[in-house]
């Protein structure tokens, strides 16, 4: 099942890349892998069997001597349905069991490493795989953390996992948490802190393992961010000061290989990319609102009805990517959630396009017709919007999204906050007004700021840009490990 170890490029630095099996984590780490291979590294990618197809595009672009696969059986967990190996197919709330069960790959990786004729000199793994730091220590090689969220998020979560703050009132969901040591001194209510941390404070029995993983991330040899200095320089510098070293690289925004946004990025859909582009081609510039909440979020039917009504009332053109319930996600009534209201598509006629499943998001955002993006503020979506120069309407749902939304709305002025949280149902009339304004004259200043950030992002990844230089420095460090691992690894 694995071709790792066969024909590894002689003389080239060999590293092991281990992504977390969720689309928003897999895709950017594979984009980083593509960049590393183009800089003459040899990479082995660790995946489980059902995640192999997502590698096809990457593997087809590189010879087998440059990029290999290590396919290990997915470990079972009582909370995960049989056959589920990716978060997009898992029931809601599966992040914790997925993190726990992947730890069972520790010894299979150890065995593979010791039996390999030319083993890796370093491990690059997702931040949800903190235990790989201990694995790397046992192997005597450095581990580098790959963060699919921004430096602003790590600045906040560092404080949580190290200092373990608690609420004065354990029953107050709005108890404010301040972060005076973090740049710009943000304040968040308890309910907006990462649910993984809230579970730990509330005594979840599995959370000690998870906390250990996050602390292991901080102890790891280096950190790579899918971000760029012009967006998060103050937070990147803060992390360097906090950790006491400069092995912190911002190499983003990581884009589809060869800047080809039409490449397959993660799933099937009800409307082909060509049809979506043809529909957008008929629209005027900056008149379309794109609506998408990522690969994980399923709206309740009440939220679906409110959003549909708002889109209808707004009279705006729109593309709405809908994720319907799967893997046990249901509405409070017991029926399937994420259902488009009956008759909605007929009523909006040719003014709106509904896509069920995976949307060609990069293509959509870069189309001249798109003027605003209604988003959950997941980090990948944020970066894709920034690269496209599209202002955002923020409806953060969980995880790092509240932190991302604050960065966009309060610090960068590239987004407007709609509402917050998984449980809230917005007022349709108010939402319709904000949607309409997002593609009207009122949004011109926000669009200017978005375009300025777009230029900064594109400059960062060009030769001579900050992210280009950081990627080169990362590769130079990795190449140096071949000759003197022990003196470099801590």
SVG drawing of the C-alpha trace seen along z (x, -y; Angstrom):
<svg xmlns="http://www.w3.org/2000/svg" viewBox="-42 -55 69 57">
<polyline fill="none" stroke="black" stroke-width="0.4" points="0.0,0.0 3.0,-2.3 5.7,-3.2 7.7,-5.1 11.4,-4.1 11.4,-3.0 13.7,-5.1 14.1,-8.0 16.1,-10.7 19.8,-10.2 21.6,-13.1 18.3,-15.1 17.1,-16.0 14.2,-13.6 11.4,-14.8 8.1,-13.2 5.0,-15.2 2.0,-14.3 -1.3,-16.2 -4.4,-16.1 -7.2,-14.4 -9.5,-17.4 -9.9,-19.2 -8.9,-22.6 -5.8,-21.0 -4.8,-18.6 -5.0,-21.1 -2.6,-23.8 -0.1,-21.3 -0.1,-19.6 0.4,-23.0 3.4,-23.5 4.6,-20.0 4.5,-21.0 6.6,-24.0 9.2,-21.9 9.5,-19.3 10.0,-22.1 12.9,-23.3 14.5,-19.8 13.5,-18.1 12.3,-14.5 9.0,-14.2 7.1,-11.2 3.5,-12.0 1.7,-9.9 -2.0,-9.3 -4.6,-6.6 -6.1,-4.6 -9.3,-6.6 -7.3,-9.9 -5.0,-8.7 -7.1,-10.1 -6.6,-13.6 -2.9,-13.2 -3.5,-12.2 -3.0,-15.7 0.1,-16.3 1.7,-12.9 1.0,-13.4 3.1,-16.5 6.2,-15.1 8.4,-12.0 8.2,-9.1 11.8,-9.8 10.7,-13.2 7.5,-12.4 6.4,-9.2 3.4,-8.0 3.3,-6.2 -0.1,-4.6 -1.0,-3.3 -4.3,-1.8 -6.6,-4.2 -6.9,-3.3 -10.3,-2.7 -12.1,-4.7 -15.5,-4.0 -16.8,-7.5 -15.9,-7.4 -18.1,-5.5 -16.5,-2.6 -14.8,-3.7 -14.6,-7.4 -11.1,-8.7 -11.6,-12.4 -13.4,-15.1 -15.6,-16.0 -17.3,-12.6 -17.3,-12.5 -20.2,-13.4 -20.1,-16.9 -17.7,-17.0 -15.3,-14.4 -12.1,-16.5 -11.3,-15.2 -11.6,-11.4 -9.8,-11.9 -6.9,-13.5 -6.9,-10.7 -7.0,-7.8 -4.3,-9.1 -1.9,-8.8 -2.1,-5.0 0.1,-5.5 3.1,-6.3 4.6,-2.9 3.9,-2.1 5.7,-5.3 8.6,-4.3 8.8,-0.9 8.7,-2.4 11.4,-4.9 13.8,-2.3 13.3,0.0 13.8,-2.8 17.1,-2.8 17.2,-6.6 14.9,-7.9 13.7,-11.5 15.8,-14.1 12.7,-16.0 8.9,-15.7 6.5,-18.4 3.1,-17.7 -0.2,-19.5 -0.7,-21.3 -3.4,-18.8 -0.7,-16.1 1.4,-17.5 2.3,-14.0 4.6,-13.7 7.0,-16.0 7.6,-13.2 8.0,-10.8 10.6,-13.1 12.5,-13.4 12.6,-9.6 13.9,-9.4 16.5,-12.2 15.2,-14.5 13.4,-17.9 9.7,-18.3 8.2,-21.3 4.6,-22.3 2.4,-23.4 -0.3,-25.8 -3.3,-26.0 -4.6,-28.9 -3.0,-32.3 -0.3,-33.6 -3.0,-35.7 -4.7,-32.5 -1.6,-30.9 -0.8,-34.1 -4.1,-33.6 -4.1,-29.8 -0.5,-29.9 -1.8,-31.9 -4.7,-29.5 -2.7,-26.3 0.2,-27.6 -1.6,-29.8 -4.9,-27.8 -7.2,-30.8 -10.7,-30.0 -13.9,-31.9 -14.6,-33.7 -18.3,-32.6 -18.3,-29.1 -21.9,-29.6 -21.4,-32.8 -20.9,-32.0 -20.1,-35.7 -17.4,-36.0 -14.7,-38.1 -11.2,-36.8 -8.6,-39.5 -5.2,-38.8 -3.0,-41.8 0.2,-40.2 -1.1,-39.5 -0.7,-42.4 -3.8,-44.7 -4.9,-43.2 -8.0,-41.3 -10.9,-40.4 -13.2,-37.4 -16.2,-36.0 -15.8,-32.5 -18.1,-30.9 -15.9,-32.2 -12.7,-30.4 -11.8,-27.3 -14.1,-24.4 -11.1,-22.1 -9.9,-24.4 -13.3,-24.9 -13.7,-21.1 -10.3,-20.8 -11.3,-23.4 -14.6,-21.5 -12.7,-18.3 -12.9,-16.3 -11.0,-13.1 -9.3,-13.1 -8.2,-16.8 -4.9,-16.2 -3.6,-14.4 -4.8,-17.3 -3.2,-19.9 0.1,-17.9 -0.1,-18.1 -0.5,-21.9 2.4,-22.3 4.5,-19.9 3.8,-22.3 5.4,-25.1 8.4,-22.9 8.9,-21.8 11.9,-22.8 10.1,-25.2 6.8,-26.5 5.4,-27.2 2.4,-29.4 0.2,-29.7 0.3,-33.4 2.4,-36.4 4.3,-39.1 2.3,-42.1 -0.9,-40.6 0.3,-39.3 3.8,-40.7 3.0,-41.9 1.8,-38.5 4.7,-36.6 7.2,-38.8 5.2,-38.2 5.5,-34.4 9.3,-34.7 9.7,-36.7 7.5,-34.3 9.3,-31.1 12.8,-32.7 13.9,-31.6 13.5,-32.6 12.6,-29.3 9.2,-30.8 8.4,-30.9 5.4,-32.6 5.2,-31.1 1.7,-32.0 -0.7,-32.5 -0.1,-29.0 -1.9,-28.8 -2.9,-26.0 0.2,-24.7 1.3,-26.9 -1.4,-29.3 -4.0,-27.0 -7.2,-27.5 -9.1,-25.1 -7.3,-22.0 -9.4,-19.6 -9.3,-20.8 -11.4,-18.5 -14.8,-17.1 -17.7,-16.8 -20.5,-19.2 -23.9,-19.6 -22.7,-22.3 -19.5,-22.0 -16.8,-24.7 -17.3,-25.6 -21.0,-26.1 -20.3,-28.3 -17.9,-30.4 -20.3,-30.7 -23.0,-32.0 -20.7,-34.5 -19.5,-35.7 -23.0,-37.1 -22.9,-39.2 -21.5,-42.7 -18.4,-43.5 -18.6,-43.3 -22.3,-42.5 -22.3,-38.9 -22.3,-37.8 -20.6,-34.5 -21.9,-32.5 -20.0,-29.6 -19.4,-28.3 -16.5,-25.8 -16.4,-22.1 -17.5,-21.4 -20.4,-23.8 -24.0,-22.7 -26.6,-25.3 -29.8,-24.5 -32.9,-24.6 -34.0,-27.8 -30.7,-29.4 -31.1,-28.2 -34.6,-29.8 -33.3,-33.1 -30.4,-33.2 -32.5,-32.3 -35.0,-35.0 -32.2,-37.5 -30.8,-36.6 -34.2,-36.8 -35.1,-40.2 -31.7,-41.7 -32.3,-41.4 -28.6,-40.8 -27.0,-38.2 -25.5,-35.4 -23.7,-32.0 -24.6,-29.9 -22.6,-26.8 -24.7,-24.6 -23.4,-21.7 -26.2,-19.3 -26.2,-17.1 -24.1,-13.9 -22.6,-11.6 -25.3,-12.2 -25.7,-16.0 -29.3,-16.8 -31.5,-19.7 -33.1,-20.1 -36.3,-18.8 -34.7,-15.5 -34.7,-16.0 -31.8,-16.6 -30.3,-20.0 -28.8,-22.2 -31.9,-21.9 -32.6,-24.7 -36.1,-26.0 -38.7,-24.6 -39.4,-26.9 -36.4,-29.2 -34.5,-28.4 -37.5,-28.9 -38.3,-32.2 -34.9,-33.7 -34.8,-32.5 -31.6,-33.3 -30.5,-35.8 -28.9,-33.1 -27.0,-29.9 -27.1,-27.2 -24.2,-24.7 -24.6,-21.5 -21.3,-20.0 -17.8,-21.3 -17.6,-24.7 -14.7,-25.8 -14.1,-28.6 -10.7,-29.9 -12.2,-30.3 -15.3,-31.9 -13.6,-34.5 -11.2,-35.5 -14.0,-36.2 -14.5,-39.9 -18.2,-39.6 -17.8,-38.7 -18.0,-41.7 -18.4,-40.2 -17.9,-36.9 -20.3,-35.8 -18.0,-33.5 -17.5,-31.6 -13.9,-33.1 -12.0,-29.8 -8.4,-30.7 -8.2,-29.1 -11.3,-31.0 -9.9,-34.2 -6.6,-33.8 -8.4,-32.9 -10.6,-36.0 -7.6,-38.2 -5.7,-36.9 -8.8,-37.7 -9.2,-41.2 -12.8,-40.4 -14.3,-42.1 -15.9,-39.7 -19.2,-39.5 -18.2,-37.7 -20.3,-35.1 -17.8,-33.2 -19.0,-29.8 -16.3,-28.4 -12.7,-27.3 -10.3,-30.1 -13.0,-31.9 -13.9,-34.5 -10.2,-35.5 -9.9,-35.7 -13.1,-37.8 -11.8,-40.2 -8.5,-40.6 -10.5,-41.3 -13.2,-43.6 -11.4,-45.5 -7.8,-45.6 -7.8,-45.4 -11.1,-46.9 -11.7,-44.3 -14.9,-42.7 -18.2,-43.6 -19.5,-41.5 -22.9,-40.0 -23.5,-37.8 -21.6,-35.3 -22.0,-31.7 -23.4,-28.3 -26.7,-28.8 -27.7,-32.3 -30.3,-32.9 -29.9,-36.4 -32.8,-38.7 -33.5,-38.3 -34.3,-42.0 -31.2,-43.3 -29.1,-40.6 -30.6,-41.5 -29.6,-45.2 -26.0,-44.3 -25.8,-41.9 -27.1,-44.6 -24.7,-47.2 -21.7,-44.8 -22.0,-45.1 -23.0,-48.8 -21.3,-52.1 -21.1,-51.8 -18.5,-49.1 -16.0,-51.0 -13.6,-51.9 -13.6,-48.3 -12.9,-47.1 -9.9,-49.4 -8.4,-48.0 -9.1,-44.4 -7.3,-45.2 -4.3,-46.7 -4.0,-43.5 -4.3,-41.5 -1.3,-43.3 0.7,-42.7 -0.2,-39.0 0.8,-38.5 4.1,-40.5 4.9,-38.3 5.0,-35.1 6.9,-36.5 10.7,-36.3 12.1,-38.7 8.9,-38.8 8.7,-38.0 7.0,-34.6 9.3,-33.6 12.3,-34.4 10.9,-32.5 10.3,-29.5 13.8,-29.6 15.1,-29.9 13.0,-26.9 14.4,-24.8 18.0,-25.9 17.5,-24.9 16.1,-21.5 19.0,-20.9 21.4,-21.8 19.9,-19.0 21.4,-16.4 24.8,-17.3 24.4,-18.1 21.0,-17.0 22.2,-16.7 23.6,-20.2 20.4,-21.7 17.7,-19.7 16.8,-20.5"/>
</svg>
